[in-house]
Amino acid sequence: MTLDDPTRKRLDEIIGSDRVVLFMKGTRHQPQCGFSATLVQILDTLVPEYTTVDVLADPRVREGIKEYSSWPTIPQLYVAGEFLGGCDIVREMYSSGELRKALAAEGAASGRA
């Protein structure tokens, strides 16, 4: 899929709408895959509020975000507009403490997520 301008603009707006944005399958309170559930559990321990986007609700967002980030899988985590990674990378960042630092550096850990 080639990312068209309207979809790119929509993704820009979603990513810019909050400091922490998680593109996932399902919702924060009802993840629809184990990888999405893992990232929700991690984020719930670090930040009180963040935005989730259910990619299952919109095929254009689901395919578009993969093209946007040049990353083939969902979930995808963005902090302050920057793509951090998918489940494995974010899990490693959490284990090493790097994720907590990234969130704190962006002000997300202060409750302004």
N, CA and C of each residue as an Amber inpcrd file, in Angstrom:
protein
   339
   0.8410000  -1.1880000   0.0000000   0.0000000   0.0000000   0.0000000
   0.8800000   1.2430000   0.0000000   0.5190000   2.1860000  -0.8390000
   1.1830000   3.4780000  -0.8330000   0.3880000   4.3990000   0.0720000
   1.0820000   5.1210000   0.9050000   0.4230000   6.0040000   1.8610000
  -0.0330000   7.2750000   1.1490000  -1.3620000   7.4540000   1.0530000
  -1.8860000   8.6490000   0.3930000  -1.8600000   9.8460000   1.3450000
  -1.9520000  11.0420000   0.7820000  -1.8490000  12.2690000   1.5750000
  -2.9100000  12.3750000   2.6740000  -4.1900000  12.0740000   2.3980000
  -5.1850000  12.1760000   3.4770000  -4.8930000  11.2340000   4.6490000
  -4.4280000  10.0260000   4.3500000  -4.1110000   9.0810000   5.4190000
  -2.8800000   9.5480000   6.1900000  -1.8680000  10.0370000   5.4820000
  -0.6620000  10.5580000   6.1480000  -1.0300000  11.7230000   7.0650000
  -1.8760000  12.6060000   6.5910000  -2.2960000  13.7570000   7.4020000
  -3.0580000  13.2860000   8.6350000  -3.9360000  12.3220000   8.4530000
  -4.6980000  11.7780000   9.5850000  -3.7610000  11.1520000  10.6220000
  -2.7790000  10.3890000  10.1660000  -1.8180000   9.7800000  11.0820000
  -0.9850000  10.8390000  11.7970000  -0.5620000  11.8680000  11.0660000
   0.1660000  12.9830000  11.6920000  -0.6630000  13.5920000  12.8220000
  -1.9470000  13.8090000  12.5650000  -2.8320000  14.4000000  13.5620000
  -3.0000000  13.4960000  14.7800000  -3.1720000  12.2050000  14.5440000
  -3.3320000  11.2590000  15.6510000  -2.0590000  11.2330000  16.5010000
  -0.9160000  11.1090000  15.8550000   0.3610000  11.0300000  16.5680000
   0.6330000  12.3230000  17.3240000   0.2360000  13.4360000  16.7600000
   0.4430000  14.7220000  17.4080000  -0.5850000  15.0620000  18.4750000
  -1.6050000  14.2380000  18.6260000  -2.7080000  14.5430000  19.5420000
  -2.3720000  14.2890000  21.0100000  -1.3200000  13.5280000  21.2740000
  -0.9550000  13.1950000  22.6490000   0.5390000  12.9050000  22.6970000
   1.1170000  13.0010000  23.8720000   2.5540000  12.7110000  24.0170000
   2.8400000  11.2290000  23.8210000   1.9200000  10.3700000  24.2510000
   2.0990000   8.9220000  24.1350000   0.9070000   8.3690000  23.3540000
   1.1970000   7.7530000  22.2060000   0.1540000   7.2010000  21.3480000
   0.5320000   5.7590000  21.0020000  -0.3990000   4.8610000  21.2680000
  -0.1890000   3.4450000  20.9770000  -1.1830000   2.9950000  19.9130000
  -0.6700000   2.6070000  18.7580000  -1.4910000   1.9740000  17.7250000
  -1.5190000   0.4920000  18.0670000  -2.7190000  -0.0440000  18.2470000
  -2.8430000  -1.4100000  18.7390000  -4.0730000  -2.0820000  18.1550000
  -4.1800000  -3.3730000  18.4070000  -5.3780000  -4.1160000  18.0410000
  -6.2660000  -4.1500000  19.2770000  -7.4340000  -3.5210000  19.1600000
  -8.3500000  -3.4300000  20.2880000  -8.1790000  -2.1010000  21.0030000
  -8.6200000  -2.0770000  22.2570000  -8.5610000  -0.8580000  23.0600000
  -7.7350000  -1.1080000  24.3160000  -7.4370000  -0.0330000  25.0150000
  -6.6560000  -0.1330000  26.2500000  -7.3110000  -1.1060000  27.2310000
  -8.6200000  -1.0520000  27.3230000  -9.3330000  -1.8880000  28.2830000
  -9.7560000  -3.2390000  27.7110000  -9.5750000  -3.4140000  26.3990000
  -9.9090000  -4.6900000  25.7800000  -8.9900000  -4.9590000  24.5860000
  -7.7010000  -5.2410000  24.8680000  -6.7690000  -5.5620000  23.7790000
  -7.2230000  -6.8170000  23.0340000  -6.9780000  -6.8340000  21.7260000
  -7.4080000  -7.9580000  20.9020000  -6.2640000  -8.8690000  20.4650000
  -5.0630000  -8.6220000  20.9990000  -3.9530000  -9.5430000  20.7360000
  -2.9780000  -9.4760000  21.9050000  -2.2100000 -10.4980000  22.0720000
  -1.2720000 -10.5730000  23.1900000  -0.1960000  -9.5070000  23.1560000
   0.2680000  -9.1460000  21.9720000   1.3070000  -8.1280000  21.8600000
   0.7710000  -6.7630000  22.2960000  -0.4490000  -6.4480000  21.8670000
  -1.0750000  -5.1920000  22.2840000  -1.3030000  -5.1900000  23.7940000
  -1.7520000  -6.3180000  24.3280000  -1.9860000  -6.4190000  25.7750000
  -0.6880000  -6.2010000  26.5510000   0.4110000  -6.7270000  26.0450000
   1.7090000  -6.5450000  26.6990000   2.0880000  -5.0740000  26.7750000
   1.9220000  -4.3510000  25.6750000   2.2920000  -2.9390000  25.6830000
   1.3670000  -2.1230000  26.5770000   0.0940000  -2.4670000  26.6240000
  -0.8310000  -1.7810000  27.5330000  -0.3850000  -2.0010000  28.9830000
  -0.0210000  -3.2210000  29.3280000   0.4370000  -3.5110000  30.6970000
   1.6790000  -2.6970000  31.0330000   2.6060000  -2.6110000  30.1100000
   3.8360000  -1.8410000  30.3320000   3.5070000  -0.3630000  30.5140000
   2.7370000   0.1980000  29.5920000   2.4080000   1.6210000  29.6780000
   1.6040000   1.9380000  30.9340000   0.7140000   1.0410000  31.3170000
  -0.0970000   1.2770000  32.5220000   0.7620000   1.3940000  33.7770000
   1.9350000   0.7690000  33.7760000   2.8190000   0.8750000  34.9430000
   3.6130000   2.1760000  34.9440000   3.6940000   2.8480000  33.7770000
   4.5680000   4.0160000  33.6450000   3.8440000   5.3450000  33.5050000
   2.6990000   5.3550000  32.8520000   1.9810000   6.6150000  32.6120000
   0.4980000   6.4440000  32.9120000  -0.1090000   7.4610000  33.5310000
  -1.5230000   7.3440000  33.8810000  -2.4550000   7.4680000  32.6760000
  -2.0830000   8.2850000  31.7150000  -2.9480000   8.5170000  30.5570000
  -2.1300000   8.4590000  29.2770000  -2.7250000   7.8750000  28.2750000
  -2.1400000   7.8470000  26.9390000  -3.2450000   7.5110000  25.9530000
  -2.9920000   7.7810000  24.7010000  -3.9770000   7.5440000  23.6570000
  -3.7240000   6.1910000  23.0060000  -4.8090000   5.4510000  22.8040000
  -4.7110000   4.2250000  22.0190000  -5.5650000   4.3860000  20.7680000
  -5.1110000   3.7590000  19.7030000  -5.8160000   3.7850000  18.4290000
  -6.0540000   2.3420000  18.0180000  -7.3210000   1.9590000  17.9000000
  -7.6840000   0.6020000  17.5030000  -7.5820000   0.4860000  15.9840000
  -6.5220000  -0.1420000  15.5110000  -6.3070000  -0.2620000  14.0700000
  -7.3140000  -1.2040000  13.4160000  -7.9720000  -2.0250000  14.2130000
  -8.9770000  -2.9370000  13.6570000 -10.2280000  -2.1770000  13.2160000
 -10.4070000  -0.9680000  13.7280000 -11.5910000  -0.1740000  13.4120000
 -11.4850000   0.5220000  12.0580000 -10.2780000   0.6290000  11.5020000
 -10.0920000   1.3530000  10.2450000  -8.9460000   0.7400000   9.4520000
  -9.2710000   0.0160000   8.3660000  -8.2320000  -0.6310000   7.5600000
  -7.2000000   0.3540000   6.9990000  -7.6080000   1.5980000   6.7060000
  -6.6540000   2.5830000   6.1720000  -5.6150000   2.9470000   7.2270000
  -6.0510000   3.0830000   8.4740000  -5.1060000   3.3680000   9.5600000
  -4.2260000   2.1480000   9.8000000  -4.8310000   0.9750000   9.7860000
  -4.0760000  -0.2660000  10.0440000  -2.9390000  -0.4520000   9.0440000
  -3.2330000  -0.2710000   7.7700000  -2.1980000  -0.4350000   6.7550000
  -1.3210000   0.8100000   6.6570000  -1.9320000   1.9640000   6.8250000
  -1.2040000   3.2180000   6.6950000  -0.1110000   3.3900000   7.7270000
  -0.3760000   2.9870000   8.9700000   0.6260000   3.1760000  10.0280000
   1.8610000   2.3220000   9.7580000   1.6780000   1.1860000   9.1250000
   2.8240000   0.3310000   8.7770000   3.7200000   1.0240000   7.7530000
   3.0890000   1.6620000   6.7870000   3.8280000   2.4080000   5.7640000
   4.4650000   3.6610000   6.3710000   3.7130000   4.3360000   7.2040000
   4.1530000   5.5880000   7.8430000   5.4510000   5.3820000   8.6240000
   5.5100000   4.3020000   9.3830000   6.6670000   4.0320000  10.2430000
   7.7250000   3.1480000   9.5880000   7.3880000   2.5810000   8.4340000
   8.2430000   1.5610000   7.8010000   8.4680000   0.3880000   8.7590000
   7.4210000   0.0570000   9.5070000   7.4580000  -1.0470000  10.4680000
   6.2800000  -1.9590000  10.1620000   6.5050000  -3.2600000   9.9570000
   5.4540000  -4.1220000   9.4120000   4.4030000  -4.6390000  10.3970000
   4.5800000  -4.3930000  11.6810000   3.6720000  -5.0230000  12.6420000
   2.9910000  -4.0050000  13.5530000   1.9260000  -4.4670000  14.1790000
   1.1670000  -3.7340000  15.1810000   1.3030000  -4.5590000  16.4550000
   1.4770000  -3.9640000  17.6050000   1.3590000  -2.5620000  17.9820000
   2.5910000  -1.7350000  17.6370000   2.3700000  -0.4020000  17.6630000
   3.4360000   0.5740000  17.4560000   3.2780000   1.6860000  18.4770000
   4.3860000   2.0390000  19.1290000   4.3640000   3.0690000  20.1600000
   5.0860000   4.3240000  19.6910000   4.4210000   5.4690000  19.8810000
   4.9850000   6.7830000  19.5820000   5.0370000   7.5960000  20.8630000
   6.1610000   8.2530000  21.1040000   6.3070000   9.1590000  22.2380000
   6.7960000  10.4880000  21.6870000   6.0450000  11.5440000  21.9680000
   6.3510000  12.8980000  21.4840000   6.5830000  12.9080000  19.9710000
   5.7510000  12.1600000  19.2500000   5.8320000  12.1340000  17.7960000
   6.8760000  11.2080000  17.2180000   7.6670000  10.5810000  18.0760000
   8.7420000   9.7010000  17.6140000   8.3330000   8.2390000  17.7530000
   8.5310000   7.4750000  16.6880000   8.2490000   6.0440000  16.7140000
   9.3270000   5.3370000  17.5340000   8.9110000   4.6470000  18.6050000
   9.8840000   3.9240000  19.4330000  10.0360000   2.4730000  19.0020000
   8.9430000   1.8250000  18.5950000   9.0500000   0.4430000  18.1730000
   7.7790000  -0.3350000  18.4330000   7.9140000  -1.6220000  18.1740000
   6.8230000  -2.5570000  18.4080000   7.0050000  -3.2590000  19.7390000
   6.3160000  -4.3560000  19.9060000   6.2730000  -5.0400000  21.1960000
   7.6530000  -5.4560000  21.7040000   8.4350000  -6.1300000  20.8980000
   9.7350000  -6.6320000  21.3670000  10.6800000  -5.5040000  21.7660000
  10.7380000  -4.4710000  20.9370000  11.6380000  -3.3490000  21.2370000
  11.1870000  -2.6170000  22.4950000   9.8910000  -2.3430000  22.5990000
   9.3880000  -1.6260000  23.7730000   9.5700000  -2.4710000  25.0330000
   9.3760000  -3.7790000  24.9190000   9.5850000  -4.6610000  26.0780000
  11.0500000  -4.6150000  26.5210000  11.9810000  -4.6130000  25.5670000
  13.4090000  -4.5090000  25.8990000  13.7220000  -3.1540000  26.5310000
  13.1260000  -2.0940000  25.9740000  13.3480000  -0.7540000  26.5310000
  12.8120000  -0.6710000  27.9660000  11.6930000  -1.3170000  28.2140000
  11.1140000  -1.3340000  29.5560000  12.0360000  -2.0780000  30.5170000
  12.5170000  -3.2400000  30.1040000  13.3910000  -4.0500000  30.9570000
  14.6890000  -3.3400000  31.3040000  15.2150000  -2.5760000  30.3580000
  16.4950000  -1.8900000  30.5720000  16.3440000  -0.5550000  31.2950000
  15.0960000  -0.0750000  31.4210000  14.8620000   1.2270000  32.0340000
  14.8570000   2.3620000  31.0250000  15.1930000   2.0470000  29.7800000
  15.2670000   3.0600000  28.7350000  13.8890000   3.6700000  28.4290000
  12.8340000   2.8620000  28.5040000  11.4920000   3.3750000  28.2260000
  11.0690000   4.3930000  29.2830000  11.3260000   4.0840000  30.5320000
  10.9870000   5.0200000  31.6080000  11.7010000   6.3560000  31.3940000
  12.9790000   6.2880000  30.9990000  13.7500000   7.5140000  30.7410000
  13.1710000   8.2790000  29.5570000  12.8010000   7.5670000  28.4930000
  12.2350000   8.2240000  27.3210000  10.9160000   8.9140000  27.6640000
  10.1060000   8.2690000  28.4500000   8.8280000   8.8580000  28.8430000
   9.0380000  10.0410000  29.7700000   9.9760000   9.9380000  30.6930000
  10.2590000  11.0220000  31.6210000  10.8710000  12.2070000  30.8830000
  11.7480000  11.9200000  29.9350000  12.3960000  12.9870000  29.1750000
  11.3940000  13.7910000  28.3710000  10.3160000  13.1610000  27.9960000
   9.3000000  13.8410000  27.2060000   8.2110000  14.4450000  28.0760000
   8.2970000  14.2870000  29.3840000   7.2880000  14.8510000  30.2580000
   6.0820000  13.9550000  30.4550000   6.0930000  12.7820000  29.8240000
   4.9370000  11.9020000  29.8960000   4.7430000  11.2990000  31.2760000
   5.8190000  11.0800000  31.9990000   5.7030000  10.4600000  33.3130000
   5.1710000  11.4450000  34.3660000   5.0470000  12.6990000  33.9980000
   4.5700000  13.6940000  34.9610000   3.0460000  13.7380000  35.0290000
   2.3780000  12.8490000  34.2840000   0.9370000  12.8320000  34.3050000
   0.3290000  13.7130000  33.2210000   1.1680000  14.2830000  32.3680000
   0.6750000  15.1150000  31.2800000   0.5550000  14.3260000  29.9980000
   0.4780000  13.0350000  30.0970000   0.4010000  12.1900000  28.9270000
  -0.8000000  12.4600000  28.1780000
